[in-house]
Amino acid sequence: MYIANVKYKVALERVDTYLDAHRAFLDRHFAAGELIATGPQDPRKGGVIILRDMAPARVQEILDEDPFRQNGIADYSVTRCHLTKFADEMTRGALSDND
């Protein structure tokens, strides 16, 4: 799996102008089965995209499609990892206190 940390390079007002296109990009890749989870950072200085395990070149292709990247909105730092332990909440879907 891969964890992509997304860091905004511009003011939130400019980020927000591309938010609908970014969400459509995410929806396409969720539908394709390539993404596991996504969401904004808190405070909102960027976001996180968690991708399934795949060839590194495919990860790059996916991230290159992000309107944030295409329009110079954000930088990306990608880490590949092999998770081996999980909290019980992972199987119940209760990872947030904000449910």
Sequence and secondary structure as in RCSB ss.txt:
>XXXX:A:sequence
MYIANVKYKVALERVDTYLDAHRAFLDRHFAAGELIATGPQDPRKGGVIILRDMAPARVQEILDEDPFRQNGIAD
YSVTRCHLTKFADEMTRGALSDND
>XXXX:A:secstr
 EEEEEEE S HHHHHHTHHHHHHHHHHHHHTT EEEEEE SSSSEEEEEE S  HHHHHHHHHT HHHHTT EE
EEEEE       THHHHT   TT 
